[in-house]
Amino acid sequence: MSAQRDMKEKNPWHTPVTIIFSVIGVIAIVALVTVAVLQNRPLPQKYKYGIVLDAGSSHTALYIYEWPAEKDNNTGRVEQTLSCKVDGPGISSYASAPWKAGKSLTKCLEQARQKVPVKRHSETPLYLGATAGMRLLNLEDSSASTKVFQAVEEALQKFPFSFQGARILSGQEEGAFGWVTVNYLDDRLEQNLQTRGALDLGGASTQISFVSDNFDGSDSPDNAVAFRLYGNDYNLYTHSFLCYGKDQALRKTLAQQTKSGPGTILDPCFHPGYTETKNYSVLYDSPCVSDRKPQGAPATFNHTGKGNFSRCQEVVKRIFNFTECKYSQCSFNEVFQPRLQGPFGAFSAYYFVMNFLNLTDTSIPLEVVTERLSRYCATPWNQVKEQHPGVKLKYLAEYCFSGTYIVTLLTKGYNFTSENYPNIKFIKKIKGSDAGWTLGYMLNLTNMIPAEAPDSPPLPYAGYVSIVTVIALLLFVLFIFSLRPLWPRCSKHPQII
Ligand SMILES: Nc1nc2c(ncn2[C@@H]2O[C@H](COP(=O)(O)OP(=O)(O)OP(=O)(O)O)[C@@H](O)[C@H]2O)c(=O)[nH]1
C-alpha cells in the first residue's frame, strides 16, 4: 500500500501540473482548429440575378441567371436557374396588334417574379434582345417595329426588376455573344484553352463564329470582333446570314420552286403523301422572298411532298450563291470566311433537328448521314406521323427539309468536310445553361468577364483548413514530445524507486 502511494508520488506523469498542461494544450489546439474552420467556412450563399429575354423570330424565351453575390467576376459561376418559353409566336408577328406582344410576355415575367427573391427584385437587371424577326420587321416597316418595342417596354416596366431596355441585336452581336456563352460555359476563356466555334441556326438568321489563325480582321473588317477576356486577346470571325435561318430558308426554297406561280408544287423536301393547300400571300410575306413573288399567281397552291433527299439538296443549293467571291475564300453569297479551325458547338435548330433525326453523333460519317436522310425523306408521311404521334405536325413535316438544309449549309455553305465534320458537337445545354447568345450578352453588359485575369486567393478553403489542422496536430505531437523527460518509463513491472 505504501509502495503504491510511493509510486504515484514518484511518477511525474501523474503530477497535477503535467495533467493540467496537457489538458490545456489539447483544449487550445482543438479551439485553434475550430476557430480556423468556423472563421473561414463559406457563408450561406447569397445570389444575384440577371434576366434576359430572347425575342427571336419564331418565339420568345426568358432566361434567369444567378451567381454568388460576392463573386461577380469569377468564371464559371454564372448559371442558368430558370428558362421560360413564352406562349405564341415571336414579337415581330404582332406588328398589327403590338399590345399583344407585351401581353404575351407577362406569364414568364410572373415566373421570374416568383423565382427571384423579393429583396433582389429592384437590383436585378432585365434585358430584352430581339434578333432576326425584328431585324426583318424593321427593314420592312420600321414604324411597326417601333410600336412593338413600345408595347414590349411598357409591359416590362410594370415588373419590379431593373429594366435596362429592349433593342435589336446586330447579327454580329448575336454571333459573337453566342461564341462567348459557349466558351464561358466550357471554361475555355479563363483557362486560356483552344476556343470552340459557335454555329447557331435560328428561324430567320444563322450565325457562324470562330477564331482562326489566318484571320486578323484585315481581309474583312465587318466580320471581325476583338475581345480581351481574362488577359487574352481574341480576334473572332463572325457572320450572320439574314434570311438563312431554317424558316426563312424554307420560304426561299419554296420560292425557288414557285417562281412561275404554279397551282401545285411537287416538293422533294417533304414526305411522299404530304399534301397541303397553302397561300401564296403567306409564303411571300417576308422581305427574304417578297421581291420574287410571282405575278398573276393563283391565291393558293397545292404543296405536295415527293420525298427525295438528293433532289431536295439540289433545290436547297439554289438558294446559295457559290459563284462570286472577291476574297481569297468565301462561304457563300460573297461573304468572306477564313479556314475553319478547331472544335465547333452547333445549337438552337441545329440541335433540335439533328436530335430528332438521331444524328447528333458526328462520328457517324457524312455519307451515312446522307443515306439516313435519304431514307427518312422517302418515308411516307402517314408512316412518319404514326411513328411520332407526340410531335407537333408543323415540326414533323419539316424535318426532312431541315435535315437536308443543315447538311447542305454545313458542307456546301461553310465547307465542312468528312475530315472536320466530327469536330462539330450538336449541343442544347452546357452545364445546365442553354447555348445561345443570351448569357454572353448579359455577361458583357454586366461586365462580368474581366479584361484581365482576376487575382485568385493563394489557397482554396479546403487547403487552408487542411494546413491549419496538420500544423495544429504537429504542434500537439511536439508538445507531447517536449514532455518526454516527464514520461513514465515503460517496463513490464512498475519501477519502484
Ligand atoms: N423541332 C423543334 N424545333 C424548334 C423547337 N424550338 C424552336 N424550334 C424551331 O427552331 C428554329 C430556331 O428556333 P430559335 O433558336 O428559337 O430561333 P429564333 O430565336 O426564333 O430565330 P432567330 O430570330 O432567327 O434567332 C425555329 O424554326 C423554331 O421554330 C423545338 O423544341 N423543336
The ligand as a Gaussian input file, in Angstrom:
#p B3LYP/6-31G(d) Opt

LIG

0 1
 N      -38.082000      20.735000     -83.635000
 C      -38.080000      21.789000     -82.838000
 N      -37.873000      22.988000     -83.381000
 C      -37.878000      24.039000     -82.576000
 C      -38.046000      23.937000     -81.178000
 N      -37.983000      25.173000     -80.645000
 C      -37.774000      26.010000     -81.679000
 N      -37.732000      25.325000     -82.843000
 C      -37.529000      25.839000     -84.193000
 O      -36.135000      26.009000     -84.372000
 C      -35.866000      27.179000     -85.119000
 C      -34.923000      28.052000     -84.333000
 O      -35.527000      28.441000     -83.144000
 P      -34.821000      29.520000     -82.226000
 O      -33.440000      29.133000     -81.981000
 O      -35.722000      29.802000     -81.100000
 O      -34.751000      30.738000     -83.259000
 P      -35.324000      32.191000     -83.136000
 O      -34.646000      32.846000     -81.980000
 O      -36.790000      32.189000     -83.135000
 O      -34.833000      32.777000     -84.509000
 P      -33.817000      33.963000     -84.848000
 O      -34.547000      35.223000     -84.563000
 O      -33.501000      33.762000     -86.274000
 O      -32.619000      33.799000     -83.972000
 C      -37.215000      27.806000     -85.421000
 O      -37.567000      27.366000     -86.710000
 C      -38.144000      27.195000     -84.404000
 O      -39.451000      27.073000     -84.910000
 C      -38.237000      22.645000     -80.625000
 O      -38.381000      22.466000     -79.417000
 N      -38.239000      21.604000     -81.510000

